[in-house]
Amino acid sequence: MKKDRVGGRTLAADLKTSHDGNETDRFDLGGQWLESLVSNVPTWDPMMTRNADYLDQHTLADLMKPWIRNSGYATPLLTASVRTVFGCEPEQVNALFALTYTQAGGGFMRLSLTDPDCAQEKKIKGGSQQISQLLVERLGTVLVTTSQNHKTFQCRKLILTIPPSQIIPIQFKPMLPGYKREMLKHMPIGCCIKFISIFDKAFWREDGLSGEVISDGSFAPHAHSIGPMTYLIDGTSSNGTPALLGFIGGRCASVWTSATYEERRKGLIECLSRYFGEPYSGGCPCHNATTGSMKDFVDGLRKSYKMIHFAGTETATQWMGYMDGAVDAGRRAASEVLVSFRDNNQLKDNDIDQYTFENQNRKYQNVRVPRSKFYYVIPIIVVSIAAICKMLFPKML
C-alpha cells in the first residue's frame, strides 16, 4: 500500500464543523472475560502458556462457549467487543492470539473502556499524526518512494514497521525463512470502519450521559435492523467541537462496506437516534492470527532476518496493535540495530541492550508462568470429597 505521508496508521484530518463548511476542527481518523486466562499468558512467548497447543488450535468462539451460559446477553456483548477490538468475529481469531493481544493491553476491559489507564482514555491534542510530522522536522527530509520508479537504495540496516499484510507482497532476495512467511500468511487484517459525527452541542453531556454505546450491530443495510454501529464514545475535540466517535467492526463492517455512503449515513443516524432519542439533521484495528499459527508467532514476527528488523505494532509485547505498541516495537528494533553496530571493545549499555529480541528471550526463557488460582484448589476439593465419601459410605468404596 502506497502512502504519501508519514505516520503510518495514524491520520489526522480537518473535518467540517459548520453547516456552511467554513469552520473546521482536527480529528483523529487513525488508530488510538476471561481475565483469569488472560493474566497467565506471557506476551514475550505465548507458547509458554499452559494448554498453549489446545488454545492455538481453537478459536475465541470455542473458548467462549463453556464460560458463557447466558448466550442471550453475554454472547452479543462479547461479540460486539471482539468486533471492535479485533475487527473480526470470535470464530475467526486464534484463541491464544486473542489472549496474548489482550494481555499486552493489561486485560480485556482496558482495551475497550475510557477509564484511567485504559486504551480509549486519552486523545492527543491536534491529532496523533503530528508525532511523526514533528519527528520529520527534527530528523530532516523523509523520502517516500515506490518500486515503480526503479530506483535503488543501499543501507546497512532496514527496519520494517509496516503491517504483516503489506510485507507479504515484497520480494526478498534471499527469500524470508519459511517460519516468517507462514506466520505472515496466517495474520489476515481485520475489518473496521471508523466514523465521526459532529454536532452543534454535546447534548449527551447535557443529559448526563457519557456517550458510550456498545452493540452487536446488524448485517442488513436494507432490511429492518438495529443499525451497523458496534462501539461509540465521546469524541469531542480538544478545541471543544462536540462529536461522537464510533466503529463498525467485523462482519458488520464487511457487509456495510458494500453499502453506499448515503445508506451507511442513514443507518448510523437512525442508530444514534435510537440510542439517544435525538433527531439528527479497510481498514482495520489490527491483524489477527488464525488457528494453528502461534508456534511461529515470536520468531515469525519479531526476530530479525539478516539485515532486516521488524517493528510494526503487531510485534510489540505491550499494547500490541496500539500506538503504544508501535513505540515498544520501535524501541526494540532500534536497540537491535544499535547493538549490531557496536564494536567488540565497546561496553554494553543496559538502557539499550535490555530491549533487544535476544536479551528479552534470554530474560524470560526461565520465567515461570503463574498458575491459575484454581490450580491447587480443584485437586484439594476432589480429594476432600473422596475422603468424606469414604467415611460416610465405606461399603460403597
N, C-alpha and C positions, 0 to 999 in steps of 0.2 A: 504494500500500500504506500503510495507516494504522499508525502506530507510536505507542504511548502512553508512550514512554520516550526518553531521549537515548542517543546512542552509535551510531546507525546500524546497521552490520553487526557491531559489537562487542556482545557479550552475555555477561554473567557470571551464573551461577546457582548456588544451593546444591543439591548432589546428595547423596542418602543414601549414607553410607559404612558403615553397620552393618546387619545383618540385621533388627534391630528397628525401624530407621528413626529412632532417637533421635539419631544422630550425623550431622552433615553437614560438607561442606567445599566450598570455592568453586572452580569450574572455568570455563574459557572455552568457551562454545558457539559464539561467532562466529569472525571471521577472525583469524587470526595468520599433443652431438650435433654439434650441429653448431656447435661453439664458434667455428670459423673463420668461419662465415657470420654468426653472431650478433654477433661483435665488429665487423663492418663496417656495422651498422645504426645510423644516428643517430636516437635516440628523439625528438628535437625535430621532425624531419620525415622519417618513414620513406621517403617517395617520393624522397629523395635517395640511397637505397641503389642500388648498381649492380644492374641487372636488376630494378628495382622493379616494372615493369609485368608482367614474367613471374611474379614471386613473388606479386603481387596477384591474378593470375588463376588461381592454383593453390592447392591445399590443402597442409597439412602432410604428409598421407599421400603426395601426389605428390612432395614434396621428399625424403621418407624412402626411396623406392624405389631410386634409383640409389646411395644411400650405404650401405644396409644389405643385405648379401648373405645373411648367415646369418639368414634370417627365422625359423628355429625358436627362436632365443634372443633376438636383438636386438630384433626387432619387438614381441614381447609385453612386453619390458621397457620399451621406449619408449612403447608404447601405455598401459601402466599409469601411467607418469609423466604423460603428457598428460591422462589421465582425472583424475588427482589435481590437477594444476596448473590445468587449464583447465575441468574439469568437462564435457568432451565427447570425441568420438572424433577421431583425427587427420584423418579425411576431412571433418570438419565445420568446421574452423577455417582461416582465411586464413593462408597460409604467411608472408606479410610481417608480418601482425599477430603471429603466434606468435614470430617472430624479434624483433620490436620489444618485445613483452612480456617476452621472455627477457632481452634486452639491458638493459631497465630494471632488472632484478634482478641484473645482473652476470654472467649466464650461466646455462645450464640447470641445471647441478649445484647452484648456490647456491639455486635455488628449492625443491629437494626434500631437501636434506641438513640435518642438525642440527649440522654442524661450525661453528667460529667464523666470524662474518660471513655465515652462511647464513640463509635465511628461517625455518627452524624452530629456530634456535639458542636463543632466549630466550623466556621467558614473564614476564608482569607479575604480580607478587605481588598477589593479591586480585582479579585479572581486569582485562582491558583496558578494560572499560566504565567503570571508576571514573575514567578520564581525563576523559571527558565529564561525569561526575557532579561531579567537583571543579571543572571549568570553570563549571558551572552555579552552584555555590556562590559562586564569585568574581564572576560576571557578573550574577547575580540570576535572577529567575524566567524560565523558558523557556515560551513559550506554544505549546501543541500544539493545532492546530485542523484541522478538515476542512471541505470545501466544503458539507457538508450543513447547517451552522448559518447559512449565508447571511450571514456577517459579512464586512465589507470592511476591508482593512488597506492603509495607504499608507506608502510608504518611498521614499527617494531611490535606493537601490540594492538589488538582490536577488542573493544568491549561492545557486545551486542546487548542493547536494552529493549529491543523490540519484542512484541508478544510472540509466543510459540507458533501461532498460525502464520506469522509473517516470516519466520525463519525457514519453514519448510520449502518454499519456492526457491530459496537461494542455492545456487550450485557451488558447492565447496570442493576444492581440489587441494589435498586429497579429501575424499568423502568423509562426512562425520561418522563416527563409530555407530554401530548398529543400535546400541542401547539408547543413544541420543535420538536417533531417527525414529525409533519405536515409541519413545516417550512423547516426542513432539506430535506424532501422528495420533496419539491417543489423548490429546488435550484439545478437544473442539472448543470453539469460542461460544460463549453464552449469547443469549438474545435479549436485549433490553432497550426500551425506548424511554428517553428522559424528556419530560415536558415541564414548562414553567408557565403558570397562569398569573398574569399581573392584574391588579385591581386598583380602584381609586382609594379604597380604605381597607384596613385589616379587620374586616367585620367579625372574623372568628375570634380575634382577641377581645373585641368589644363585647362578645357574648360569653367571654370567659373560657374559650376553647383553645387547645394547643395547636390545632390544625393538623394533627397526626391522624392518619387513617390507614388501616391495613385491610386488604380484601383479597379473596382468591380469584377475583376477576372473572371475565367471561370470554368465550371464544367466538361468539356470533356477532359480527358487526351489524347485520341487518335484522336478525330476529330479536325478540324481546330478551333483554339481558340486564345484568346488573352493572354493565359498563366494563371497560378494559382495565381500569386502574388497579394496581396491586399494592402500591405504597404511596403515601403522601405525607409531607412535612411542611412546616412553616419555612418558606424560602425568602423571606423579606431581606432585601439587600442591605448592605452596610450604610447606604445613604437613606434608608427608611422607605424605599419603594415597596409597598405591600405585594407579596407574591406567595403562591403555594407551589412547591416543587414536588413532582411525583414521578413514578416509574410505571411502565407496563413491562412485565417481565415474563420469561419463559415462553410456554406455548401461546399465551395470550399475545405476546409481542410478535411471535411468528405469524399468527393469524391476522392481527390488526395491521401489520406492516403492508399487507396486500390491499388494505382499505385505502380509500382516497383521503387526502388531508381533511376535507370537509367532513367525511364520515368519522374520522378519528376525533376531530374537534367537537362534533356534535355529541359523540359518545362520552367524551370527557366532561363536557359541560353538563350533560344530563347526570353523570356520575357525581360531580361536585354538588350539583343542585340537590341530589337525593340525600347526600350526607349532611349538607349544611343548611338545606332549606332556603337557599339564597338564589334568586334568579341572576343569570349571568348574561350580559349583552355580549446499524449494525454494529450494530453497536453492541456493547456488552459491558457487564461489570467485571468479568474475569473469564479465564479459560478453566475448564473443568476436566478432571481425569476420568476416563471410562474404567469399567471394572477390569481387574486383572493387570493393571499397568503400573501399580505403585512400586513394584520391585526395582524399577529403573528410575524412580522419581528423583532421588538425590543426585545420582551421577548424571542422569539424563537432562536435568535442568540446570544444576549448579556447577558441576565440575567443568573446569576449563579444558579445552582441546587445542593442543599445540599453542599457537599464538592468539587464540580466541578465548575471550572470557564472556560469561553470560550473566546478565544483571537485570533482567526485567523484574517487575514486581512479583511475578509468579514464582521467582526463585528465592524470595525472602523467607526468613524463618519467623519474622514478626510482622503482623499486619499484612499478610500476603494478599495481593490484589488491590491494595490501597496505596495512596501516595507515601504514607509512612513506610510501607513495604518497599517501594521503589528506592527510598533513601537507604534502607537497611541493605538491600541488594547492591546498590551502587557503592556503598562503603566497603562491602566485601570485595567486589571486583576491583575497585581502586587499590585496595590493600594488596591484593594478589599481584597486580601489575607493579606496584612499588617494590614489593619484596623480590620479584623476579629481576628487577633492575639493580638490585643491591650487590655490591662487590663481596667477595668471600671474606674479606678482612673487616667488613663493616659490622658493627654490633646490631643486635636485634632491637627493635623498637616495639615495646608492648602495646603502645597506642595504635600500632598498625598491624602487627603480627597476629593479634588475637582474633581479627576478623576474617582471616583467610580461610578458604574452604578446608585446607588440610588441618589447620590448627583447630577449627571448630569441630571437625570429625574426631581429632585426637582428644579433644577436651571432653566430648560427650560419649565416646565409644564405651566407656566403663561406667557411665551413669546408670544407676538402677532406676527403671521405670516404676513409679509409685503404684502400689496395688490399690484396688478399689477398697472403700471402707467396708464393703460386704465380703471381701475375700476370706477373712478369718471368721466372720460371723456365721456364714452359712454352714460350714463344717461343724461348728460348735452346736448349732441348733439341731442338725441331723443326729449327731452323737447323743445329745441330751434326750431327744425324742426316743431314740432306740433304747437308751438306758431306762427311761421311765416305763416304756412298754414292757421291757424285760421284767421290771419289778412288779408291774400290775398284772401282766399276763404271762407268767413264767412257762406255762404249759404250751403256749402258742409259739414260743420262740425256741 
